[in-house]
Amino acid sequence: MNWLTNFRTPGLKGLLSGNKKDTPDNLWVKCPTSGELVYRSDLEESWYVTPAGAHLRISPRRRFRLFFDHERWEPIPLPPVPNDPLKFKDDKTYPSRIKGAKSKIAKRDKEEAPDSGAVSPIAQDDCMAAAFGKVNGLPTVILIQDFAFMGGSLGMAAGEAFIAAAQMAVARKAAFVICTASGGARMQEGTLSLMQMPRSTLAIQEVKDAGLPYVVVLCDPTSGGVSASYAMLGDVHLAEPGAMIAFSGPRVIEQTIREKLPEGFQRSEFLREKGAVDIVVDRRDLKATLARVLGHLMPKRVAAEKDVSTLPVEAPSADAPAPRADKG
């Protein structure tokens, strides 16, 4: 026992005791670009875009809040798929990896739900979440690929989710929008995962045959079998700043060709210069940009509706981030 133990000045004992119950362990987030520590509440207000411009990964719930009018949507049920069809095992069994991934996103969603301000639930049992709602008055089905679930890897569940969302868009005569984020095909499902590439391509053709737009929002990262299929088949390709969009990673390419790649290679800005991406847009401007794109791609439906620019805008929830002014 020392003199500090018996010292009773108010507040000092609690300070020295190391009691952190009132201090959240996730109060600050480090910016991957600048290394700056950013207050989490400030990030929430800016849709998780740091002051240095880094676009951090966000959950399907936050993306639905970003896009849908008044933060209201109807979750689309996603079909179940066989569990561990190949009985795959490495250092863990495939079912144990799925269970761990589900626990991870369940914990995240539980933390987000009380503060999200969202009035609508989400349905997610794998790396995909889909919902139907309106974007600036236009009926839209949005499919979100969640990188937090096993790297957003494309497997049977993701393929079935894609097809279900596409069919819902056709049934509702709605635009079909997907936000991609994936490391590629899921190795635990082998050829069954690769089969989702042509299956999703056929689903896209059904949407286009119905005269409906298919818009892709490329998020960080989009690679492998996803970039080789539905991620690059959109009528319009939007991309978040700094997103890696590739088939193989830069290290693999450099080791293969034994050359140094250009600065910013495989980033969204580089792909825009080369014509593979149409618009690189800040996340805070994504809804306004998407609304303009859908307005051009769905002219008949826009004409049938009232002028969306004159529609009253419902006041956002108290904790909803304020949208940025549209810069045109």
C-alpha positions in Angstrom: 0.0 0.0 0.0 1.4 3.4 -0.9 0.4 7.0 -0.3 -1.6 7.2 -3.5 -3.9 4.4 -2.2 -4.9 6.4 0.8 -5.1 9.7 -1.0 -8.8 10.6 -1.1 -9.0 13.7 -3.2 -12.3 13.5 -5.1 -12.0 11.9 -8.5 -8.4 10.8 -8.1 -9.1 7.3 -6.8 -11.4 6.5 -9.7 -8.9 7.8 -12.1 -6.1 5.6 -10.7 -8.4 2.5 -10.4 -8.5 2.2 -14.2 -12.3 2.0 -14.3 -13.3 2.4 -17.9 -17.0 1.5 -17.7 -18.0 5.0 -18.9 -15.6 5.1 -21.8 -16.5 3.1 -24.9 -13.7 1.1 -26.5 -14.7 2.2 -30.0 -14.9 6.0 -29.3 -12.3 6.8 -32.0 -11.6 5.4 -35.4 -8.2 5.7 -37.2 -8.3 7.1 -40.7 -6.4 4.7 -43.0 -5.3 7.6 -45.3 -4.0 10.2 -42.8 -3.6 8.1 -39.6 -5.7 10.7 -37.8 -8.0 9.6 -35.0 -11.6 10.6 -35.8 -14.4 10.8 -33.3 -17.0 8.1 -34.2 -20.0 10.4 -33.8 -18.4 12.7 -36.4 -18.0 9.7 -38.8 -21.6 8.8 -38.3 -22.7 12.3 -39.4 -20.5 12.1 -42.5 -21.6 8.5 -43.5 -18.2 7.2 -42.4 -16.2 9.4 -44.7 -13.1 10.7 -42.9 -11.9 14.3 -43.1 -9.1 13.1 -45.4 -11.6 11.6 -47.7 -11.2 7.9 -46.9 -14.5 6.0 -47.4 -14.7 3.4 -44.6 -16.8 0.2 -45.1 -20.3 0.4 -43.8 -23.1 -2.1 -43.2 -26.1 -2.9 -45.3 -28.3 -1.1 -42.8 -26.4 2.1 -43.2 -26.4 1.9 -47.0 -30.2 1.3 -47.0 -30.5 4.4 -44.8 -28.3 6.3 -47.2 -30.3 5.5 -50.3 -34.0 5.0 -49.5 -36.4 7.9 -49.0 -37.2 8.6 -45.4 -35.1 5.6 -44.3 -38.0 3.3 -45.1 -37.8 0.0 -47.0 -39.3 -3.4 -47.3 -36.7 -6.3 -46.7 -36.7 -9.0 -49.4 -36.6 -12.5 -48.1 -33.6 -14.5 -49.5 -33.9 -18.2 -50.4 -32.1 -20.7 -48.2 -29.3 -22.9 -49.7 -27.8 -26.3 -48.8 -25.4 -26.2 -45.9 -21.8 -27.2 -46.6 -22.5 -29.2 -49.8 -18.8 -30.2 -50.3 -18.1 -31.0 -46.7 -15.2 -28.6 -46.9 -12.7 -28.3 -44.1 -9.4 -26.5 -43.7 -8.3 -25.5 -40.1 -12.0 -25.0 -39.5 -15.1 -26.6 -40.9 -17.2 -24.5 -43.3 -20.3 -24.5 -41.0 -18.1 -23.1 -38.1 -16.9 -20.3 -40.4 -20.5 -19.4 -41.4 -21.5 -19.5 -37.7 -18.7 -17.1 -36.8 -19.5 -14.7 -39.6 -23.2 -14.6 -38.6 -22.2 -13.9 -35.0 -20.0 -11.1 -36.1 -22.6 -9.3 -38.2 -25.3 -9.9 -35.5 -23.2 -8.2 -33.0 -22.6 -5.3 -35.4 -26.2 -4.9 -36.2 -27.2 -5.0 -32.6 -24.8 -2.1 -31.9 -26.1 -0.1 -34.8 -29.9 -0.7 -34.4 -30.5 1.4 -31.3 -28.8 4.5 -32.9 -29.6 3.9 -36.5 -32.9 5.8 -36.6 -34.1 3.2 -39.2 -37.7 2.1 -38.9 -37.3 -0.9 -41.2 -35.5 -4.2 -40.5 -33.0 -6.0 -42.8 -33.0 -9.7 -43.8 -29.4 -11.0 -44.0 -28.3 -14.6 -43.6 -25.1 -14.5 -45.6 -23.1 -11.7 -47.4 -26.2 -10.2 -49.2 -29.0 -8.1 -48.0 -31.8 -6.9 -50.3 -34.7 -4.4 -49.9 -37.4 -2.6 -52.0 -38.2 1.0 -51.5 -38.0 4.4 -53.3 -35.1 6.5 -54.3 -36.3 10.1 -54.8 -39.7 8.7 -55.5 -38.6 6.0 -58.0 -39.3 2.3 -57.1 -35.9 0.6 -56.6 -34.6 -2.8 -55.4 -31.2 -2.4 -53.8 -28.9 -5.4 -53.1 -26.0 -4.8 -50.7 -22.9 -7.1 -50.6 -21.5 -7.1 -47.1 -17.7 -7.4 -47.0 -17.8 -8.1 -43.3 -19.4 -11.5 -44.0 -16.5 -13.7 -45.1 -15.1 -11.0 -47.3 -18.4 -10.7 -49.3 -17.4 -13.9 -51.0 -19.7 -15.1 -53.8 -21.3 -18.5 -53.0 -24.7 -20.2 -53.5 -26.4 -17.9 -51.0 -25.1 -14.8 -52.7 -26.2 -16.1 -56.1 -29.7 -17.0 -54.9 -30.0 -13.5 -53.3 -28.9 -11.8 -56.5 -31.5 -13.8 -58.5 -34.3 -13.1 -55.9 -33.5 -9.4 -56.0 -33.5 -9.3 -59.8 -36.8 -11.1 -60.0 -38.3 -8.7 -57.4 -37.2 -5.8 -59.5 -38.9 -7.3 -62.6 -42.1 -8.1 -60.6 -42.3 -4.6 -59.1 -41.2 -2.8 -62.3 -38.4 -1.3 -60.3 -34.8 -0.3 -61.0 -32.2 -2.8 -59.8 -29.2 -1.4 -58.0 -26.3 -3.4 -56.4 -23.5 -2.2 -54.1 -20.6 -4.6 -54.6 -17.9 -5.4 -52.1 -16.2 -8.8 -52.4 -12.9 -10.6 -52.5 -14.2 -13.0 -55.1 -15.7 -16.5 -55.2 -16.1 -18.6 -52.0 -13.5 -21.4 -52.1 -15.4 -23.5 -49.6 -18.1 -24.1 -52.3 -15.7 -24.8 -55.3 -17.4 -25.0 -58.7 -20.8 -24.3 -57.1 -19.6 -20.8 -56.3 -18.3 -20.2 -59.8 -21.7 -21.2 -61.2 -23.2 -18.1 -59.7 -21.4 -16.0 -62.2 -23.4 -17.2 -65.3 -26.6 -17.5 -63.2 -26.3 -13.8 -62.1 -25.6 -12.8 -65.7 -28.9 -14.4 -66.8 -30.8 -12.7 -64.0 -29.4 -9.3 -65.2 -30.6 -10.1 -68.7 -34.1 -10.6 -67.4 -34.0 -7.2 -65.8 -32.8 -5.6 -69.1 -35.4 -7.5 -71.1 -38.0 -6.0 -68.9 -36.7 -2.5 -69.9 -35.5 -1.8 -66.4 -32.2 -0.2 -65.4 -29.4 -2.1 -63.7 -26.9 0.2 -61.9 -23.8 -0.9 -60.1 -22.2 1.0 -57.2 -18.6 -0.3 -56.9 -17.3 -0.2 -53.3 -14.0 -1.2 -51.8 -13.0 -3.8 -52.7 -14.6 -5.4 -55.7 -12.5 -8.2 -57.1 -12.3 -11.8 -58.4 -15.4 -13.5 -59.7 -17.6 -10.6 -58.7 -15.7 -8.1 -60.9 -15.7 -10.8 -63.7 -19.5 -11.0 -63.7 -22.3 -8.9 -62.4 -20.1 -6.0 -61.1 -19.1 -5.0 -64.6 -22.4 -5.6 -66.4 -24.3 -2.5 -65.3 -26.0 0.1 -67.5 -24.1 2.7 -65.5 -21.2 2.1 -63.1 -20.8 4.4 -60.1 -17.8 4.0 -57.8 -16.8 5.3 -54.4 -13.5 7.2 -54.3 -10.4 5.1 -53.7 -12.2 1.8 -54.2 -10.1 -1.1 -55.4 -11.7 -2.7 -58.4 -9.8 -5.6 -59.9 -9.8 -9.2 -60.9 -6.4 -10.1 -59.4 -4.6 -8.0 -56.8 -1.7 -5.6 -57.7 0.9 -7.8 -55.9 -0.1 -10.8 -58.0 0.1 -8.8 -61.2 3.5 -7.3 -60.3 4.9 -10.7 -59.5 3.7 -12.1 -62.8 4.8 -9.3 -65.2 7.8 -8.3 -63.0 7.0 -4.6 -63.5 6.0 -1.8 -61.2 2.4 -0.9 -61.7 1.3 2.8 -62.2 0.3 4.8 -59.2 -3.3 4.3 -58.2 -3.6 1.3 -60.5 -7.0 -0.6 -60.0 -8.5 2.3 -58.0 -11.8 3.8 -59.0 -10.2 7.0 -60.3 -7.8 5.1 -62.5 -10.7 3.0 -63.9 -12.7 6.1 -64.7 -9.8 7.5 -66.7 -9.7 4.2 -68.7 -13.5 4.1 -69.3 -14.4 1.2 -67.0 -16.2 3.4 -64.5 -18.7 6.2 -65.4 -18.7 8.3 -62.3 -16.6 8.4 -59.1 -18.8 10.0 -56.5 -18.5 10.8 -52.9 -20.7 8.6 -50.7 -22.5 11.7 -49.3 -23.5 12.6 -52.9 -24.4 9.0 -53.9 -28.2 9.2 -53.4 -28.5 12.5 -55.4 -26.3 11.0 -58.2 -28.2 7.7 -58.3 -31.5 9.6 -58.4 -30.4 11.5 -61.5 -29.2 8.4 -63.2 -32.4 6.5 -62.5 -34.4 9.5 -63.6 -32.7 9.3 -67.0 -33.0 5.6 -67.3 -36.7 5.4 -66.3 -38.2 8.4 -68.2 -41.6 6.9 -68.7 -42.0 6.2 -65.0 -40.8 9.7 -64.1 -43.3 11.2 -66.4 -46.1 9.2 -64.8 -45.1 10.4 -61.4 -45.3 14.0 -60.1 -42.2 16.0 -60.6 -40.0 14.4 -57.9 -38.2 17.7 -57.4 -41.4 19.2 -56.0 -42.3 16.4 -53.7 -42.3 17.3 -50.0 -39.3 15.9 -48.2 -40.1 14.3 -44.8 -37.9 15.6 -42.0 -35.0 13.1 -41.3 -34.7 11.4 -38.0 -32.8 13.3 -35.3 -29.7 11.2 -35.6 -29.7 10.9 -39.4 -26.7 12.4 -41.1 -27.4 15.5 -43.1 -27.0 15.1 -46.9 -24.5 17.2 -48.7 -25.7 19.8 -51.1 -26.0 18.6 -54.7 -23.3 20.1 -56.7 -24.9 19.1 -60.0 
